[in-house]
Amino acid sequence: MVKMLFSPAHSLILLLLLSFTDAGRILMKIKERVRDLQLQKAKQHLLALTVGGRQPLQHVKEGRIHQQLDHFNRQDVNTFAQRFFVNEAFWQRPDGPVFLFIGGEGPIYEFDVLAGHHVDMAAEHGALLLALEHRFYGDSINPDGLKTENLADLSSQQALADLAVFHQYITQSFNLSRRNTWISFGGSYAGALSAWFRGKFPHLVFGAVASSAPVNSKLDFSAYSDIVGLSLMNEAVGGSEKCLAAVREAFAAVEALMAGNASQVAVDFGCCQIPKEFDDQIELMQNLADIIMGAVQYNEEGVLVSINELCGVMTNQSQASEGEMQAYNRLVKLAQ
């Protein structure tokens, strides 16, 4: 039987945590740090190539395509300029495949067509490399794009329509034909877009790589927490059953202390205000959970503690307190 990260017997706070496993701000910051680290590695790789006499950046071209803000309303003539990058260095004209890197909830860079597994495969298969930025991110947004009335146009359905229009634009620009097989690539949300692109437009995309893609939306996504719990118990990465038990005890202690002495919780975790309101308590618990989930999701990425380090803190026997308060104090230390 799989042990969950949080006990089902705990109150509504922890149950809501299971429903919104990817809602915390800390996890988004962790994702940004991972992305920055990936870019740094790509830059180092390209620098090494440059020192070796190669000039990979000379093969990259940046472009813009004017897209409809609302593809499903013909009366709306508003547009935005969507950024993309092209790398023809590996392309075996005229029939070589096309590898499309789909941008997610963030900007794209030249390195998205210069480094990565999809680039390695492009070199192997003689593919034309493309990267398309997601609408409303990076440079692909109008100055008034973040106004509330315009945010209705930020959706996965509009993004899929952007991809279809971009496919047509590239096909015409490079005089492509049916012999040029398209493969889309994406991870996380962009991975879902990759899969949906293949599913919605099978006549345009031959195959889709969808890494860690949440293709089926689920409101009560407690299965994510199950996997976190399994990872915390996995001895191969430094976990243990004792570690999982300590994490569960710590969250139970936070919940109990917040119900009786929220001001102490605010002091211990450096909150900007006392979490008296239910929404504030949810936010705090989510951000604490993000530390645990981030360690699992990005284990050994170098941006946060690893599972081994996390479990080392949570199972440290040097604390003078006992029981749940001992686990609580360890979580406080981990959050510092």
C-alpha positions, 0 to 999 in steps of 0.5 A: 500500500502506498503511503501518502505524503500527508495523512488522509485524516488531516484537516481540510488544509492538507486535503486542499494541498493535495488538490493544488499541488502545483499552485505554490509560488515557491515551486514556480521560483524553483522552476525558474531557477532550473530554467536559468541553470539549463541556460547557463549550461547551454551557454557553457556548452556553446562557449566550449564550441566557440573556443573550438573554432565553431560558431553555432550562433551564426546558424540561428535566426530570430523571427516574428509571425503576426498571429490573431489574438483570438483565432475563434472570433473573425470580428476581432482583428487584433494581432500580436507578434509571436517570436520564434527561432530557426536553426538550419545547421543540421537540416538535410534539404529538401526532405529532412524532418522538422523538429519544433520546440514548443515554448511553455510558460516563459520566454524562449531563447536562442539556446532552445535551438542550439542545445538539448536532447531535441538538438542532438537528435536533430543533428542525428536525423538532419532536422530543421530546428524551430522554437516557438514562444508561447503567446503572452510570454517573453517578447510575444505579448502586446504592451497591453497584453496583461490587462484583465480584458485581454487575458481571456486570449491566453489559453491552450486552445489559442496556443494550439491555433498559434501552432497550426498557423505557425506550421503553415507559415514555416511550410510556405517560408521554407517550401516544405512538403509532405515529405518533411515530417514534423515532430513536436517537443515539449515538457510539462505544460508545453509537453501537454501542448505537444501531445494536444497538437498531435492529437488535434492536428494529426495531418500536420504533426507526425509525432510528439514528444511530451515529457512529464506532460499533464495531458489529462486535467484533474482537479484533485491531483493527489496522485502527485503527492503519492509519487512524492511520498514514494520518492521520499521513501526510496533508499536509492536516492537517499530516502527512507520510510523514516524520512517520509514519516518525519515529513508527515509529522512536521506538517501535522505539527504546523497545522496544529500550531497554526490552529493554536498559535499562528503568531509563533508559526509566523515567527518561525517561518518568517511570514510577512504577517500572521496567517490567521485567514484560511487563504493565508494558511493555505498559502503557507502550507502550500509553499512549505509543501513546495520545498518538499515537492521541489526537492523531489521534482528537481532532485540533484539539479543543483537548485534546491536541496536533494532528497538525500539532503532533505532526508538528512535534515528531517531525520537528524537526531540532534534536535532536543525536542521530541515527537511532532515538535522535533519534526516541526523544528526540522522543517523550520530549519529546512525552510530557512 
